[in-house]
């Protein structure tokens, strides 16, 4: 149980709040680069700030205030040029650093550099990595963008999936250090959805939580497993500060504002042996629906089931009414670390997990239960022996609503098209 004051500290992310200042010290994924292929400018809200992300005609990315510095018109209805975005209202041109480069009427009738003084807008650096766009919204100089080892893997089909979740980011992230929910939310509930009347999923018998350089690890043993199983010897990663890594995919819970979260997933499936080399020219990005036509939360897919739990706690979970027990040790560890990291930032220090060494950031390994499968691959006829690969051949199990064109591309990559 937390006090209301401490719950506020964990959940509020606007500029100037302790948690908002902490999370801004890290590069955050903000979507897929392919989202800008059709329209190179997109409105986006992050950490309570209304912004536009764009790709100019030279391929340079920018993330700037959504409103023009002139009369506050909506820059998402402007257009990109060789350098920056031009406002459709009076033609002011703003670059990726937030500088006003042109003021057409003033430049024509009263040309003087001083007219641009005080006309800068908020702007944040953006980089592309692994098909995703990443933004850094903290104080400069920015740290290095971590290149996690899976981003360097070859011969795999990748896709990026977004979901707009109407609740606070922290109740989503706490899911990343909560192993027991798999038994009930994903196993038993899925069985119930298929008509079962019993709770016969293998029970959790043993849990362990520990900190490491890049976050927290949980290890578990369930009925039918032993201490030699990789769920115990390797475990899964609660990636600091707001990610989750499960061996073949990542998830991030990026705050939109205090009451909304952008769930971003990056998924990798290695092509079967014999189909190498496989080169994916563009990583598709799509948005997963979270409600059906009747307004009910969709519960058929893994992360959609998680979303049901997150939104069910309310827009901002009231942690003063909780009753934590033994399975929640990881939750308690996470909360303690966040309070420690907020104190570190307040003292002017870098929080944990921030990387300043460019060599260190180039390829960062993480504990990985599926390393051989992801890096060496298996023949197609062995996919049926792997519970994850077997299911992925039938459908995308994580998010509801995979577009048909993405499914076709996946099937072609795997050699099962038609």
C-alpha positions in Angstrom: 0.0 0.0 0.0 1.2 3.5 -0.9 0.2 6.9 0.4 -1.6 9.2 -1.9 1.4 11.4 -2.1 3.7 8.7 -3.2 1.2 7.5 -5.7 1.2 11.0 -7.2 5.0 10.9 -7.5 4.9 7.6 -9.4 2.2 8.6 -11.8 2.5 12.3 -12.7 4.6 12.9 -15.8 4.1 16.5 -16.9 7.1 18.8 -17.2 8.6 19.6 -13.8 7.1 16.6 -12.0 9.7 14.3 -10.4 8.7 11.2 -12.5 8.3 13.3 -15.6 11.8 14.6 -15.2 13.2 11.1 -14.5 11.6 9.5 -17.6 12.8 12.4 -19.8 16.4 11.3 -19.0 15.9 8.3 -21.3 15.4 7.9 -25.0 11.7 6.9 -25.5 10.2 5.0 -28.5 7.5 7.2 -30.0 6.3 5.1 -33.0 7.4 3.4 -36.2 9.4 5.1 -38.9 7.1 3.6 -41.5 4.2 5.7 -40.0 5.8 8.7 -41.8 6.0 7.0 -45.2 2.6 8.1 -46.5 2.3 11.4 -44.7 5.7 12.7 -43.4 4.1 14.7 -40.5 2.1 13.4 -37.6 0.5 14.9 -34.4 1.6 13.2 -31.3 1.2 13.8 -27.5 4.0 12.8 -25.1 4.4 13.4 -21.4 1.6 15.9 -21.5 3.1 17.9 -24.4 1.4 18.4 -27.8 3.9 17.9 -30.5 4.4 17.0 -34.2 6.9 14.4 -35.4 8.1 14.7 -39.0 10.6 13.7 -41.6 11.9 16.4 -43.8 12.8 16.1 -47.5 16.4 15.3 -46.7 15.4 12.4 -44.4 16.0 14.3 -41.1 13.6 13.7 -38.3 12.2 16.4 -36.0 9.9 16.6 -32.9 8.6 20.1 -32.3 5.8 22.0 -30.6 2.5 21.3 -32.3 1.7 25.0 -32.4 3.4 27.6 -34.7 5.3 30.3 -32.8 3.5 33.0 -34.8 -0.2 32.6 -34.1 -0.3 29.1 -32.6 -1.7 27.4 -35.7 -1.6 23.6 -35.8 1.7 22.6 -37.4 0.5 19.0 -38.1 -1.4 20.7 -41.0 1.7 22.3 -42.3 4.0 20.7 -44.8 7.6 19.5 -44.7 10.3 21.0 -46.8 14.0 20.4 -47.3 14.7 21.8 -43.8 11.8 21.8 -41.4 8.0 22.3 -41.3 6.2 25.2 -42.9 3.0 26.5 -41.2 0.0 26.5 -43.5 -1.4 29.7 -41.9 1.3 32.3 -42.7 4.2 30.3 -44.0 6.6 30.5 -41.1 9.3 27.8 -41.4 10.6 26.0 -38.2 13.4 23.5 -38.2 14.2 20.4 -36.1 15.9 22.5 -33.5 12.8 24.6 -33.0 14.4 27.6 -34.7 12.2 29.9 -36.9 14.1 30.0 -40.3 11.6 32.1 -42.3 8.9 34.6 -41.7 7.8 35.3 -45.3 6.0 38.6 -44.9 8.5 40.0 -42.5 11.4 38.7 -44.6 10.0 40.5 -47.6 8.9 43.9 -46.1 11.2 44.3 -43.1 14.1 41.9 -43.4 16.0 41.8 -40.2 17.3 38.9 -38.2 16.0 40.4 -34.9 12.4 39.7 -36.1 13.1 36.0 -35.3 14.3 36.6 -31.8 12.0 34.9 -29.2 10.3 32.8 -31.9 11.9 29.5 -31.1 9.6 26.5 -30.1 10.2 23.4 -28.0 12.1 20.8 -30.0 13.5 17.4 -29.1 16.1 15.2 -30.9 14.8 12.2 -32.8 16.7 9.1 -34.0 15.7 6.0 -36.0 16.7 2.6 -34.7 15.3 -0.9 -35.4 12.5 0.7 -37.5 11.3 2.8 -34.5 11.6 6.5 -33.9 13.1 7.5 -30.6 12.9 10.9 -28.9 14.9 12.4 -26.1 13.0 15.0 -24.1 15.4 15.7 -21.2 18.3 18.1 -20.6 21.2 18.2 -23.0 23.6 16.7 -23.7 21.5 13.7 -24.5 22.8 10.3 -23.5 23.5 7.6 -26.0 20.6 5.8 -27.6 20.9 2.1 -26.4 21.0 -0.4 -29.3 19.8 -3.5 -27.6 21.3 -6.7 -29.1 18.1 -7.9 -30.7 18.0 -4.8 -32.9 21.2 -6.1 -34.6 19.8 -9.6 -35.4 19.6 -10.6 -39.1 17.2 -12.7 -41.1 14.1 -11.8 -39.1 10.6 -10.5 -39.8 9.9 -7.4 -37.6 6.8 -5.5 -36.9 5.9 -2.6 -34.6 2.5 -2.5 -32.9 0.9 0.4 -31.1 -2.1 0.5 -28.8 -3.6 3.6 -27.3 -4.4 2.7 -23.7 -6.7 5.0 -21.6 -4.9 4.7 -18.3 -1.7 5.8 -16.5 1.6 4.4 -17.7 2.7 3.0 -14.3 0.0 0.4 -13.9 1.0 -0.8 -17.4 4.7 -1.0 -16.4 4.0 -2.8 -13.1 2.7 -5.7 -15.3 6.3 -6.2 -16.4 7.4 -7.5 -13.1 4.3 -9.6 -12.3 4.9 -13.2 -13.4 1.8 -14.8 -11.7 -0.6 -12.9 -13.9 0.5 -15.2 -16.8 -1.1 -18.2 -15.0 -4.5 -16.5 -14.6 -4.8 -13.7 -17.2 -3.2 -15.5 -20.1 -3.6 -19.2 -19.4 -6.7 -19.8 -17.3 -8.6 -16.9 -18.9 -7.7 -18.1 -22.4 -9.0 -21.5 -21.5 -12.2 -20.0 -20.2 -12.6 -18.1 -23.4 -12.4 -21.4 -25.3 -15.1 -23.0 -23.1 -13.2 -24.6 -20.3 -14.8 -24.6 -16.8 -11.7 -25.3 -14.8 -8.6 -23.4 -13.6 -6.1 -26.0 -14.7 -3.1 -23.9 -15.9 0.2 -24.9 -14.3 0.6 -23.2 -10.9 3.5 -21.0 -10.0 5.6 -22.8 -7.4 8.7 -20.5 -6.9 9.5 -16.9 -7.8 12.7 -14.8 -7.5 13.3 -11.1 -8.3 16.6 -9.4 -8.7 18.1 -6.1 -10.0 20.7 -5.9 -12.7 22.3 -3.1 -14.7 19.4 -2.5 -17.1 16.4 -3.2 -14.9 14.9 -6.1 -13.0 14.7 -9.8 -13.7 12.0 -12.2 -12.6 12.5 -16.0 -12.5 9.8 -18.5 -12.0 9.1 -22.2 -11.7 5.7 -23.6 -12.5 4.2 -27.1 -12.3 6.0 -29.3 -14.8 9.1 -27.1 -14.8 12.4 -27.5 -12.9 15.2 -25.3 -11.7 17.0 -26.2 -14.9 14.3 -24.5 -17.0 15.3 -21.2 -18.7 12.3 -19.4 -17.0 14.4 -19.9 -13.9 18.0 -19.9 -15.1 17.6 -16.9 -17.4 14.3 -15.3 -16.6 12.6 -12.3 -18.2 13.6 -8.6 -18.1 11.7 -5.6 -16.8 13.7 -3.2 -18.8 14.4 0.1 -17.1 12.7 2.4 -16.9 9.4 1.6 -18.8 10.1 -1.5 -20.9 9.7 -5.3 -20.9 11.8 -7.8 -22.8 10.6 -11.4 -23.3 13.3 -12.9 -25.6 11.7 -12.3 -29.0 10.0 -9.0 -28.4 10.0 -5.7 -26.5 7.2 -3.7 -25.0 7.3 -0.1 -23.8 4.7 1.8 -21.9 5.2 5.5 -23.0 3.2 8.1 -21.2 1.0 10.2 -23.4 -0.1 12.2 -20.3 -1.2 11.3 -16.8 -4.2 9.3 -17.9 -3.2 7.8 -21.2 -0.4 5.5 -22.4 1.0 4.5 -25.8 1.9 0.8 -25.6 4.6 0.1 -28.2 5.7 -3.4 -29.1 8.6 -4.5 -31.3 8.4 -8.1 -32.5 11.0 -10.4 -34.2 10.6 -13.8 -35.7 13.6 -15.4 -37.4 12.9 -16.9 -40.8 13.3 -20.7 -41.0 16.6 -22.2 -41.9 17.1 -22.3 -45.6 15.4 -18.9 -46.2 18.5 -16.9 -45.4 19.4 -14.3 -46.3 16.2 -12.4 -45.6 16.3 -8.7 -45.8 13.3 -6.6 -44.7 13.2 -3.3 -46.4 10.6 -1.7 -44.2 9.4 -2.5 -40.8 5.5 -2.3 -40.8 3.8 -0.4 -38.1 0.1 -0.8 -37.2 -2.3 0.1 -34.4 -4.1 -2.6 -32.5 -7.8 -2.0 -31.7 -8.6 -2.5 -28.0 -12.4 -2.4 -28.1 -14.9 -4.3 -30.2 -17.9 -2.9 -32.0 -20.0 -3.2 -28.8 -17.6 -1.2 -26.7 -16.2 -4.2 -24.8 -12.5 -4.5 -24.3 -11.0 -7.1 -26.7 -9.6 -10.1 -24.7 -8.6 -12.6 -27.3 -4.9 -11.8 -27.6 -2.1 -11.7 -25.0 -1.5 -7.9 -24.7 -5.1 -7.1 -25.2 -5.7 -9.2 -22.1 -3.1 -7.2 -20.2 -4.8 -4.0 -21.3 -8.1 -5.2 -19.7 -6.2 -5.4 -16.4 -4.6 -2.1 -16.8 -7.7 -0.1 -17.7 -9.7 -2.0 -15.1 -7.6 -0.3 -12.3 -9.0 3.1 -13.4 -7.4 6.0 -15.2 -4.8 6.2 -12.3 -4.7 3.3 -10.0 -5.5 4.1 -6.4 -2.6 2.3 -4.6 -3.8 3.4 -1.2 -6.3 0.6 -1.4 -4.0 -2.3 -2.4 -3.1 -5.4 -0.5 0.3 -6.5 -1.7 1.5 -10.0 -0.9 4.4 -12.4 -1.6 3.9 -12.5 -5.4 4.3 -8.7 -5.4 7.9 -8.5 -4.2 9.0 -7.3 -7.7 6.3 -4.6 -7.6 7.7 -3.3 -4.3 11.3 -3.5 -5.7 10.3 -1.5 -8.8 8.6 1.2 -6.7 11.5 1.6 -4.3 13.9 2.0 -7.3 11.8 4.7 -8.9 11.8 6.7 -5.7 15.6 6.3 -5.5 16.0 7.4 -9.1 13.8 10.4 -8.7 15.9 11.4 -5.7 19.1 11.0 -7.9 17.7 13.3 -10.6 16.7 15.9 -8.0 20.3 15.8 -6.8 21.6 16.5 -10.3 22.8 13.0 -11.0 22.2 10.6 -14.0 19.7 7.9 -13.0 20.5 4.3 -13.4 20.6 2.8 -16.9 21.6 6.0 -18.7 24.5 5.3 -21.0 27.1 8.0 -21.9 29.7 5.7 -23.5 29.0 5.3 -27.3 31.0 2.0 -27.4 28.9 0.6 -24.7 25.6 1.6 -26.4 26.3 0.0 -29.7 25.1 -3.5 -28.9 23.8 -4.2 -25.4 23.1 -7.9 -24.6 20.1 -8.8 -22.4 19.2 -12.1 -20.7 17.5 -14.1 -23.5 15.7 -17.4 -23.1 15.4 -17.8 -26.9 18.9 -16.8 -28.0 19.6 -19.8 -30.2 16.2 -19.8 -31.9 16.5 -16.0 -32.6 20.1 -16.0 -33.8 20.6 -19.5 -35.4 17.0 -20.3 -36.4 15.3 -23.7 -36.9 13.9 -25.5 -40.0 10.3 -24.8 -40.8 9.3 -28.3 -40.0 10.6 -27.8 -36.4 8.4 -24.7 -35.8 5.7 -27.1 -34.6 8.0 -28.3 -31.8 8.3 -24.7 -30.4 5.1 -23.5 -28.7 5.7 -19.8 -29.6 6.6 -20.4 -33.2 3.8 -22.9 -33.7 1.2 -20.4 -32.6 2.7 -17.6 -34.6 2.4 -19.7 -37.8 -1.3 -19.8 -37.1 -1.9 -16.2 -36.0 -0.2 -13.2 -34.5 -0.8 -14.0 -30.8 0.1 -10.8 -29.1 -2.2 -8.1 -30.4 -5.6 -8.2 -32.0 -6.1 -6.8 -35.5 -2.9 -7.6 -37.5 -3.6 -6.1 -40.9 -3.9 -8.6 -43.8 -1.0 -7.1 -45.7 1.3 -7.5 -42.7 0.2 -11.1 -42.3 0.9 -11.8 -46.0 4.4 -10.3 -45.7 5.0 -12.5 -42.6 3.8 -15.6 -44.4 6.0 -14.8 -47.4 9.0 -14.3 -45.1 8.4 -17.6 -43.4 7.7 -19.5 -46.6 4.1 -20.4 -45.8 2.3 -18.0 -48.2 -0.6 -19.6 -50.0 
